[in-house]
Amino acid sequence: MQDNQDEVKRRMMLGRLRLEHGDLDMAISAMAAQRCDPLSIQRLKKRKLELKDRIEKLASSIIPDATA
């Protein structure tokens, strides 16, 4: 039962992270189109990359590698 609850929590977190990643992508695009401060855009890109890493790690814990 606890394992099932943990997986549900991980899936919810994964959804939130993916949503935030998408939001950052839109924000970066909008800022680039408006020619905002390059340093601010770079910071958002770094945050987006960190989120991508967290998403991949969390996704692999939910769906283990087939070769494992």
Number of C-alpha atoms within 10 A of each C-alpha: 5 7 8 9 10 12 13 13 12 16 15 12 15 19 13 13 18 17 12 15 21 13 13 18 15 12 15 20 13 13 16 14 9 9 10 12 10 11 9 13 19 12 12 18 17 12 15 21 13 12 17 15 12 15 19 12 12 16 15 11 12 15 8 9 8 5 4 4
